[in-house]
Amino acid sequence: MVASPFANPFADPFANPFANTFANPDKRSKPGSAIAARGHTLADRVSRPDYALHFSALAERIAEGPDPCSALELLHQCVAVLGAEQGFLISFVRDSIDTAACRLMVACDPVWCQHYLEKDCLQYDPWLLYATRHSEPVVASCLPVGPPSGQAVVNLARAHGFASAAIFPAHSGAGLSRISVLVLGSSQPGYFEADGFARLRVGARTLAAEFHDWWLKRIRREFLLRSKFTADDLDLLRRQQLGHTSKKMAIDLGMTHQSINSRYQRMNQRVGVLNRRSALTLAQECGLLD
């Protein structure tokens, strides 16, 4: 069995991939721009004079922070501009040791999405496993699929329009607890293996990074709503970040050492972490101490 970083996912209304898929029902029959992509090589698609202009414009629109339905529409447009027929974006976020979330947004056959979730493919997906360990874009056929469970995930994708696929990871600066991956697919075998991948990677990598940043901003807002970090909590954590001990904090704040420890205990319990070090890491990764 392949060790999976996608254990213990929790769901919220927008984490439901079907909410994302069904937000734009007109796209279900023709994910991305399947008709436009068929019959053209990858080199044809990315050599167009307006290629860079189109993906730059899409990157700017993603950076503006669209609502979820608009973001889904932008994903469909990105798939088309990049010359693919299918695409999906998965973002993995670990808020603590025991709490993780996967957010799935799809611009492909919703039947694939349904089977992917029903078969618990997140646990065995070799493409996602690659994305958790590497930042370099890659054509999927270059990757080992591992045990039969991994091969089954790849076969499912191939049966739903990913005969050829390309993987574009996007990592934040906070380590491996904030990861997204954009996967593009084509029903044409060998499509991404042909000429044009070097030019494609520039556009796809840019858009994957913009979507990743968009997800992190949404997740940060969601986290603030549920974490209940107080201004006093963040003050303690900023002092901790500077290397202050509980004793120094107590002196600076005119409190006792025991009072500082009690505040930390209440904060850890409220936020759902084991200790003050975990609380600091969590606040840093969510950008609460910037």
C-alpha positions in Angstrom: 0.0 0.0 0.0 1.3 3.5 -0.9 1.6 5.7 2.1 -0.9 8.6 1.6 -0.6 12.2 2.9 -4.4 12.5 2.3 -5.5 10.8 5.5 -8.4 12.1 7.7 -10.0 14.6 5.3 -12.8 16.7 6.7 -15.6 18.3 4.6 -17.2 21.6 4.4 -19.8 22.9 1.8 -17.1 24.0 -0.7 -14.8 21.0 0.0 -17.5 18.8 -1.6 -16.2 18.2 -5.1 -19.7 17.7 -6.5 -20.6 21.2 -5.4 -17.7 22.4 -7.5 -18.6 20.2 -10.5 -22.3 21.0 -10.5 -21.8 24.7 -10.0 -21.5 24.9 -13.8 -23.6 22.2 -15.3 -23.1 23.4 -18.9 -19.5 22.3 -18.6 -20.2 18.7 -17.7 -20.8 17.5 -21.3 -17.7 19.3 -22.7 -15.0 19.7 -20.0 -12.4 22.3 -20.9 -12.5 22.7 -24.6 -12.5 19.1 -25.8 -13.8 19.8 -29.3 -11.2 22.6 -29.8 -8.3 20.4 -28.5 -9.0 17.3 -30.5 -7.2 17.1 -33.8 -4.4 19.5 -32.8 -1.0 18.8 -31.4 0.2 20.3 -28.1 2.8 22.3 -30.1 0.0 23.7 -32.2 -1.9 24.9 -29.2 0.9 26.5 -27.2 2.6 28.1 -30.3 -0.4 30.4 -31.0 0.6 34.1 -30.8 -2.0 34.8 -28.1 -1.1 31.8 -25.9 1.0 33.8 -23.4 -1.5 36.7 -23.4 -4.4 34.4 -22.6 -2.8 32.6 -19.7 -1.5 35.8 -18.3 -5.0 37.3 -18.3 -6.4 34.3 -16.6 -3.7 34.4 -13.9 -4.6 38.0 -13.2 -8.3 37.1 -12.8 -7.5 34.2 -10.4 -5.4 36.6 -8.3 -8.3 38.9 -8.0 -9.9 36.4 -5.6 -13.1 35.2 -7.4 -16.0 33.5 -5.7 -16.0 29.6 -6.0 -18.3 29.4 -9.0 -16.3 32.0 -10.9 -13.1 30.1 -10.0 -14.6 27.0 -11.4 -15.4 28.8 -14.6 -11.8 30.1 -14.7 -10.5 26.5 -14.3 -12.5 25.4 -17.4 -11.0 28.4 -19.3 -7.5 27.5 -18.1 -7.9 23.9 -19.3 -9.0 25.2 -22.7 -6.2 27.8 -23.0 -3.6 25.3 -22.1 -4.7 23.0 -24.9 -6.1 20.2 -22.8 -9.5 18.5 -22.8 -9.8 17.7 -19.1 -8.4 19.0 -15.9 -8.8 19.0 -12.1 -7.2 20.8 -9.2 -6.6 19.2 -5.8 -5.4 21.2 -2.8 -4.2 19.5 0.3 -4.1 21.3 3.6 -3.0 20.0 7.0 -4.1 22.2 9.9 -2.8 20.0 12.6 -1.5 16.5 13.2 -5.1 15.1 13.3 -6.9 17.4 10.9 -6.4 17.6 7.1 -8.5 18.6 4.2 -8.5 17.9 0.4 -10.3 20.4 -1.8 -11.2 19.1 -5.3 -12.3 21.3 -8.2 -12.9 19.6 -11.5 -13.2 20.5 -15.2 -13.6 17.0 -16.4 -16.2 14.2 -16.6 -18.1 14.2 -13.2 -18.5 10.5 -13.5 -14.7 10.2 -13.0 -15.0 12.4 -10.0 -17.8 10.2 -8.5 -15.8 7.0 -9.0 -12.6 8.6 -7.8 -14.2 9.4 -4.5 -16.2 6.2 -4.1 -13.1 4.1 -4.7 -11.1 6.2 -2.2 -8.5 7.0 -4.9 -6.9 9.8 -2.9 -5.2 7.1 -0.8 -3.4 5.5 -3.8 -3.1 8.1 -6.5 0.5 8.0 -7.8 0.1 11.4 -9.5 -0.8 13.1 -6.2 1.9 11.2 -4.3 4.4 12.6 -6.8 3.0 16.1 -6.2 3.5 15.9 -2.5 7.2 15.1 -2.9 8.2 17.1 -6.0 7.6 20.6 -7.4 8.8 19.8 -11.0 6.1 19.5 -13.7 6.0 16.1 -15.3 4.2 14.0 -17.9 2.3 11.3 -16.0 3.6 8.5 -18.3 7.1 9.1 -16.8 6.0 8.1 -13.3 5.9 4.6 -11.8 2.3 3.7 -10.8 3.4 1.5 -8.0 1.1 -1.4 -6.7 -2.1 -2.5 -8.4 -4.1 0.1 -6.4 -2.1 2.8 -8.1 -2.5 1.3 -11.5 -6.3 1.2 -10.9 -6.3 4.9 -10.3 -4.5 5.6 -13.5 -6.7 3.3 -15.4 -9.8 5.1 -14.1 -8.4 8.4 -15.3 -7.5 7.0 -18.7 -11.1 5.7 -19.1 -12.4 9.2 -18.5 -10.3 11.3 -20.9 -6.8 11.2 -19.4 -5.2 8.9 -21.9 -2.3 11.4 -21.7 -1.8 13.6 -18.6 0.5 16.2 -17.3 1.0 17.1 -13.6 1.8 20.6 -12.2 2.5 20.7 -8.5 2.3 24.0 -6.5 3.8 24.2 -3.0 3.6 27.1 -0.5 6.6 28.2 1.5 5.3 26.5 4.6 6.5 23.0 3.8 4.4 20.0 2.8 1.3 21.0 4.7 0.1 23.3 1.8 0.1 21.6 -1.5 -1.9 21.9 -4.7 -1.7 20.0 -8.0 -3.2 20.9 -11.4 -3.6 17.8 -13.6 -4.3 18.3 -17.3 -5.6 15.5 -19.5 -6.2 14.6 -23.2 -8.0 11.7 -24.8 -5.1 11.6 -27.4 -2.5 9.1 -26.3 1.0 10.7 -26.3 -0.5 14.2 -26.5 1.6 15.7 -23.6 4.6 13.5 -24.5 5.0 15.3 -27.8 6.7 18.6 -28.6 5.4 21.7 -26.8 5.6 20.6 -23.2 8.4 23.1 -22.4 6.2 26.0 -23.4 3.1 24.5 -21.8 4.8 24.2 -18.4 5.3 27.9 -18.2 1.6 28.7 -18.5 0.4 25.7 -16.5 2.8 26.3 -13.7 1.8 29.9 -13.4 -1.9 29.1 -13.3 -1.4 26.2 -10.8 0.5 28.6 -8.5 -2.3 31.3 -8.8 -5.0 28.7 -8.0 -2.9 27.5 -5.0 -2.6 31.0 -3.6 -6.3 31.5 -4.1 -7.1 28.3 -2.2 -4.8 29.3 0.6 -6.5 32.7 1.0 -9.9 31.0 1.2 -8.7 28.4 3.6 -7.1 31.1 5.8 -10.4 33.0 6.0 -12.2 29.7 6.9 -9.6 28.9 9.5 -9.9 32.3 11.2 -13.7 31.8 11.4 -13.4 28.4 13.2 -10.1 28.6 15.1 -11.0 31.3 17.6 -7.5 32.6 17.9 -7.8 35.8 19.9 -5.7 39.0 19.7 -4.0 38.0 23.0 -3.2 34.6 21.6 -1.5 36.1 18.6 0.4 38.4 20.8 1.8 35.5 22.8 2.7 33.6 19.6 4.5 36.6 18.2 6.6 36.8 21.3 7.2 33.1 21.1 8.3 33.5 17.5 10.9 36.0 18.7 12.3 33.4 21.1 10.8 34.7 24.3 10.3 32.3 27.2 7.2 32.2 29.4 9.3 33.9 32.1 10.2 36.8 29.9 6.6 37.1 28.6 5.4 37.2 32.2 7.8 40.0 33.0 7.0 42.0 29.9 3.2 41.6 30.4 3.2 42.1 34.1 1.8 38.6 34.7 2.9 35.4 36.5 4.7 32.6 34.8 1.7 30.3 35.7 -0.7 32.7 34.1 1.2 32.6 30.8 1.2 28.8 30.8 -2.6 28.8 31.6 -3.2 31.1 28.6 -1.3 28.7 26.4 -3.2 25.7 27.7 -6.6 27.4 27.0 -5.4 28.5 23.5 -4.2 25.0 22.6 -7.4 23.5 23.7 -9.5 26.0 21.8 -7.5 25.7 18.6 -7.1 21.9 18.8 -3.3 21.5 18.9 -1.2 19.5 21.3 1.3 22.2 22.4 2.5 25.8 22.0 4.9 24.8 19.3 2.1 23.3 17.2 0.1 26.5 17.8 2.9 28.7 16.5 3.5 26.5 13.4 -0.2 26.6 12.6 -0.5 30.4 13.0 2.6 30.9 10.8 1.4 28.6 8.1 -2.0 30.4 8.0 -0.3 33.8 7.8 -1.7 35.1 11.1 1.5 36.5 12.3 2.5 38.4 9.2 
